[in-house]
Amino acid sequence: MLAQSFEKPIRVWVGLGFPRQLNTVVDAFQFAMEWCGNSPEQRAAIRACKAALSGDIDAETARGVFAAFARKKDILVEDGEMPPEIAGSRSAHA
């Protein structure tokens, strides 16, 4: 089981708006396993990471499935994005 690196890390929001960077398939797998819930997207991310770890698919395919899970749960950090509570407070004052 090799720690396959992603070409570009994935960042997700954790806690109170703190980004966490996931650099490898193992990082994404551990995050998905620890995530509270049991959604179809979460299960797909776990399956994809397992498949990448066993060599059945490449790391970038697993990254895409994991990113879809994170986007669906609204925890994917897009480039230049601010934490949700900061972004919400700024738009409320604009």
Buried (B, 14 or more C-beta within 10 A) or exposed (E): EEEBBBEEBBBBBBEEEEEBEBBBBBBBBEBBEEBEEEEEBBEBBBBBBBBBBEEEBEBEEBBBBBBBBBEBBEBBBEEEEEBEEEEEEEEEEE
